[in-house]
Amino acid sequence: MASGGEVISNKQVIFKQFVEGFPKESDMAVKTSSISLKVEEGSNAVVVKNLYLSCDPRMRFRMKHSKDPGFVSFQPSSPLEGFGVAKVVDSGHPEFKKGDLVWGTVGWEEYSVIKNPESIFKIHHTDVPLSYYTGILGMPGLTAWAGFYEVCAPKKGEYVYISAASGAVGQLVGQFAKLMGCYVVGSAGSKEKVEILKNKLGFDDAFNYKEEHDLDAALKRCFPEGIDIYFDNVGGRMLDAVLLNMRVQGRIAVCGMISQYNLGQPEGVCNLMNIVYKRIHMIGFIVFDYFPQYSKFLEVVLPLIREEKIVYLEDIAEGLENAPAALVGLFTGRNIGKQVVVVARE
Amino acid sequence: MASGGEVISNKQVIFKQFVEGFPKESDMAVKTSSISLKVEEGSNAVVVKNLYLSCDPRMRFRMKHSKDPGFVSFQPSSPLEGFGVAKVVDSGHPEFKKGDLVWGTVGWEEYSVIKNPESIFKIHHTDVPLSYYTGILGMPGLTAWAGFYEVCAPKKGEYVYISAASGAVGQLVGQFAKLMGCYVVGSAGSKEKVEILKNKLGFDDAFNYKEEHDLDAALKRCFPEGIDIYFDNVGGRMLDAVLLNMRVQGRIAVCGMISQYNLGQPEGVCNLMNIVYKRIHMIGFIVFDYFPQYSKFLEVVLPLIREEKIVYLEDIAEGLENAPAALVGLFTGRNIGKQVVVVARE
């Protein structure tokens, strides 16, 4: 146990209990613990100082006592975990040294011990905002890239619809689709987000789903010719309405179903017969399968950022104290763009 | 109009009215009309004598006033239409001559005029039962072949589940899957059908879905390791239970959803989040897209029949008078195997 090294205080966001329904700030607590900044002898772990934390919808799964494969529940009384950008403070792993910048899964705390450093990526390009490694250059970026180019198999001129379109993933899918020459419509949950989609992100059209009492009619208005590609971030009744508006040979990339995550019983989707009539491919995917392609992805996306061919909206919360509210806000759509929490800037 | 030629009586099954809910025999009427057996001069039509008619679940779509693409409604007061095997009586088309055997879309009547003979296939192999061209060598056979080999992309040793497994398509998918070295389980709606699946068709296991109050539990019993491939003929709550039991990277070929065809409002499917977790590919397909591969299909399947590596169960109804009952019986599961109506044997 005794490994020496400086022991300092470590502010943490503690997961209090398993959650049913919408998560609340009171499901978490900010507490202060302590941590040794030195890696134990013989360990190949890495100790990092966390800089930016990512608020991700899929963290919701870990807040319940999970029976679902692939989601290990958070431990009550332990810190939450999620993707983050961090700086190496001490390393027992030959590939990492003090001062290295990394991104990967960390605790929601000021300092974390990473016991499996193989799972983290070293950051080599720092001419772009470091926080981007929680978003456009991290998991959401790879999700958008793989989901659009690999899963949707898009063609120039196709009609593309994206739900949760101003979110961490959706805003990128829309911009990738525009770069490919598609017609792109997004939906979001406020007038302000709709304006951003149309005016900042270059979508051809957008609508506020909260103001549409008939989603089928809204989609028919935006897509009189139907939809070739639906990038689904929300599931539920939106998916049901989309199925009515898909074109023959259409593709639905199922990235997530945020509308369902806080429901005890998911909504039923009734229009699946359209999958047969229209020979639809509905394809679920998980970004982790595409991690081996991360460097290929960077080669494509870094130049797009540098040449300002693509923009990325972030919603920055300052300080770990504000992390619970930031996470909870994802599920009410409070954030505009990628929700990031700044723990420290360097 | 006047083209001469013999005019004879023509018994027909007339579609009386658009149908809601389960179709009934009284939605159809057997009447006698008359027909000229001579093709009109200058027409490239073909006149055929119908031998075998196919009862297909998808005929149900044509019994309603259709808003769905790809299904042209039956005309009230006209004969129903469906796949059938027929003999050419007169031909205005250079590719067909009197005496040729053909299969394709015909009227439910003793004699039909086929105005677009390009849509029918000439039968070249008559060492197998002619009725097979409504089943294993016709549309259902091609459906099973394309759906299994092309859509499901099966691998040896995979776990395959088939609903409506003793039906026209399901019985073949199961046998194809066994030939490939898969573990195959089917469900059907009676004890007798379950016995046939296990004892005549070589399925590894089978269950009567009507006797299972918990479909999820039944699937877990039959597939403790989960399902790689689900060939879906029924949709609805069976699909919902299957989603809970799919394996990672599983494939669902959506061939039909017969459990939903007679419902005013389709059942909701709630477990679609599994598509994301498990990276499931859910793929709708329609056999018509595979018609160009029909001769390739024949090359594979004819030898399997001749070498008795595959069997095919038919349920034969004698005479046009019994055609309405035979069709209606599909939706209550009365038939065992492919439901055929014999109009004439030669």
Boltz contact constraints between the chains, C-beta under 6 A:
constraints:
  - contact:
      token1: [A, 68]
      token2: [B, 277]
      max_distance: 6.0
  - contact:
      token1: [A, 70]
      token2: [B, 277]
      max_distance: 6.0
  - contact:
      token1: [A, 254]
      token2: [B, 275]
      max_distance: 6.0
  - contact:
      token1: [A, 254]
      token2: [B, 276]
      max_distance: 6.0
  - contact:
      token1: [A, 257]
      token2: [B, 273]
      max_distance: 6.0
  - contact:
      token1: [A, 266]
      token2: [B, 270]
      max_distance: 6.0
  - contact:
      token1: [A, 268]
      token2: [B, 268]
      max_distance: 6.0
  - contact:
      token1: [A, 268]
      token2: [B, 269]
      max_distance: 6.0
  - contact:
      token1: [A, 268]
      token2: [B, 270]
      max_distance: 6.0
  - contact:
      token1: [A, 269]
      token2: [B, 268]
      max_distance: 6.0
  - contact:
      token1: [A, 269]
      token2: [B, 269]
      max_distance: 6.0
  - contact:
      token1: [A, 269]
      token2: [B, 272]
      max_distance: 6.0
  - contact:
      token1: [A, 270]
      token2: [B, 266]
      max_distance: 6.0
  - contact:
      token1: [A, 270]
      token2: [B, 268]
      max_distance: 6.0
  - contact:
      token1: [A, 272]
      token2: [B, 269]
      max_distance: 6.0
  - contact:
      token1: [A, 273]
      token2: [B, 257]
      max_distance: 6.0
  - contact:
      token1: [A, 275]
      token2: [B, 254]
      max_distance: 6.0
  - contact:
      token1: [A, 275]
      token2: [B, 284]
      max_distance: 6.0
  - contact:
      token1: [A, 276]
      token2: [B, 254]
      max_distance: 6.0
  - contact:
      token1: [A, 276]
      token2: [B, 284]
      max_distance: 6.0
  - contact:
      token1: [A, 277]
      token2: [B, 68]
      max_distance: 6.0
  - contact:
      token1: [A, 277]
      token2: [B, 69]
      max_distance: 6.0
  - contact:
      token1: [A, 277]
      token2: [B, 70]
      max_distance: 6.0
  - contact:
      token1: [A, 279]
      token2: [B, 284]
      max_distance: 6.0
  - contact:
      token1: [A, 279]
      token2: [B, 285]
      max_distance: 6.0
  - contact:
      token1: [A, 279]
      token2: [B, 286]
      max_distance: 6.0
  - contact:
      token1: [A, 280]
      token2: [B, 284]
      max_distance: 6.0
  - contact:
      token1: [A, 281]
      token2: [B, 283]
      max_distance: 6.0
  - contact:
      token1: [A, 282]
      token2: [B, 282]
      max_distance: 6.0
  - contact:
      token1: [A, 283]
      token2: [B, 281]
      max_distance: 6.0
  - contact:
      token1: [A, 284]
      token2: [B, 275]
      max_distance: 6.0
  - contact:
      token1: [A, 284]
      token2: [B, 276]
      max_distance: 6.0
  - contact:
      token1: [A, 284]
      token2: [B, 279]
      max_distance: 6.0
  - contact:
      token1: [A, 284]
      token2: [B, 280]
      max_distance: 6.0
  - contact:
      token1: [A, 285]
      token2: [B, 279]
      max_distance: 6.0
  - contact:
      token1: [A, 286]
      token2: [B, 279]
      max_distance: 6.0
